[in-house]
Amino acid sequence: MKIAPGLLGGGVMYKCDFCHHRLTAGKVPACVESCPNGAITFGTKEEIIKLARERAKEINGYIYGDKENGGTSVLYVSHIPFSEINEALIKQGAGDKKSGKPAMPTFTDNPSDAPEHLVKSLALAPLAGLLTAGITAYKTFTREGSKHEND
């Protein structure tokens, strides 16, 4: 029985680990090194925020991700306000569940920071994990069982 290999990607992209193996060797992530336009920067959050503010000031631009959604770990600097980008995306059908295209709403608070959401998450996460493991095990065992019946 092989449960884990069925869960290890299956042709989909893995979550970015910031090239941990490169960082431990004193290198920057591969995407930073290989970006042809130098558009990707990597560093501490404080360094990146400072750099983003300097860049926004240079181009009279806007930063997205500094305060939005409670502050993110990824910042974007643009000549165009993100509210205008979001409006244009919505006009093209983004944010509509049927289109599958995401919009870029500007949230200044992160709703998941509220204590009641944290409690719900802590209560539901183990149950969701058990449910997922149970469904995966059931599918794996029934799939293997049907293989043996066909032999």
C-alpha positions in Angstrom: 0.0 0.0 0.0 1.4 3.4 -1.0 -0.6 6.3 0.5 2.0 9.1 0.6 3.2 8.9 -3.1 -0.4 9.6 -4.2 -0.3 12.8 -2.2 3.1 14.1 -3.4 2.2 16.5 -6.1 0.6 14.4 -8.8 1.6 16.9 -11.5 0.8 20.0 -9.6 3.2 22.7 -8.3 4.6 22.5 -4.8 4.3 25.4 -2.4 7.3 27.7 -2.6 9.8 27.2 0.2 11.9 30.2 -0.9 14.6 27.7 -2.1 15.5 26.8 1.5 18.5 24.8 0.2 19.8 27.9 -1.5 19.2 30.2 1.5 21.1 27.8 3.8 24.0 27.9 1.3 24.0 31.8 1.5 22.4 32.2 -1.9 19.1 34.0 -2.9 16.1 32.1 -4.2 16.4 31.0 -7.8 13.5 33.2 -9.0 15.4 36.3 -7.7 18.6 35.3 -9.4 16.9 34.3 -12.7 14.4 37.2 -13.0 15.5 38.9 -16.3 14.1 42.3 -15.2 15.3 42.3 -11.6 11.7 42.7 -10.5 11.9 40.2 -7.7 13.7 41.1 -4.4 14.3 39.0 -1.4 15.1 40.1 2.2 13.7 40.7 5.6 10.3 42.2 5.8 11.8 45.5 7.1 14.3 45.7 4.2 11.6 45.0 1.6 9.2 47.5 3.1 11.9 50.2 3.1 12.9 49.3 -0.5 9.3 49.3 -1.7 8.7 52.8 -0.1 11.8 54.1 -1.8 10.8 52.7 -5.1 7.2 54.0 -4.8 8.6 57.5 -4.0 11.0 57.3 -7.0 8.2 56.6 -9.5 5.4 58.4 -7.7 3.7 55.0 -7.3 1.7 52.9 -5.0 2.5 49.9 -2.8 0.1 47.0 -2.4 0.5 44.6 0.4 2.0 46.9 3.0 -1.3 47.6 4.8 -3.8 45.6 2.8 -5.2 42.4 4.3 -3.4 43.3 7.5 0.0 43.5 5.8 1.3 40.7 3.6 4.7 39.2 3.1 4.7 40.1 -0.6 4.7 43.7 -1.8 4.0 45.1 -5.2 4.9 48.6 -6.4 3.0 50.1 -9.3 2.5 53.4 -11.2 -1.3 52.7 -11.1 -3.3 52.6 -7.9 -4.5 49.1 -7.1 -8.0 50.3 -6.7 -8.0 51.2 -10.4 -6.5 47.8 -11.3 -9.2 46.1 -9.3 -11.9 48.1 -11.1 -10.5 47.2 -14.5 -10.3 43.5 -13.5 -14.0 43.6 -12.3 -15.1 45.1 -15.6 -13.4 42.1 -17.3 -15.3 39.7 -15.1 -12.8 39.1 -12.3 -14.2 38.4 -8.9 -17.1 36.6 -10.5 -17.3 33.0 -9.3 -18.2 31.9 -12.8 -15.1 33.4 -14.5 -12.7 32.0 -11.9 -10.6 35.2 -12.2 -9.6 36.7 -8.9 -10.1 40.4 -8.2 -7.8 42.6 -6.1 -10.0 44.1 -3.4 -8.2 46.3 -0.9 -8.7 45.1 2.7 -6.9 47.0 5.4 -7.8 44.5 8.1 -7.2 40.8 8.1 -10.4 39.2 9.3 -8.6 36.1 10.3 -6.8 38.1 13.0 -10.0 38.3 15.0 -9.9 36.0 18.1 -13.2 34.2 17.2 -11.8 33.2 13.8 -8.6 31.9 15.4 -10.6 29.8 17.8 -12.7 28.4 14.9 -9.6 27.6 13.0 -7.9 25.8 15.9 -11.1 23.8 16.4 -11.7 23.0 12.7 -8.2 22.3 11.4 -7.7 18.9 13.1 -11.2 17.8 12.1 -10.5 18.8 8.5 -7.2 17.0 8.6 -8.8 13.8 9.9 -11.6 14.0 7.3 -9.1 14.5 4.5 -7.0 11.6 5.7 -10.0 9.4 6.1 -11.3 10.1 2.6 -7.8 9.6 1.1 -7.4 6.3 2.9 -10.8 5.1 1.9 -10.1 6.0 -1.8 -6.7 4.3 -1.6 -8.0 1.1 0.0 -11.0 0.8 -2.3 -8.8 1.5 -5.4 -6.3 -1.1 -4.3 -9.0 -3.6 -3.4 -10.6 -3.3 -6.8 -7.1 -3.8 -8.4 -6.7 -7.1 -6.5 -10.2 -8.3 -7.5 -9.3 -7.7 -11.2 -6.2 -9.8 -11.0 
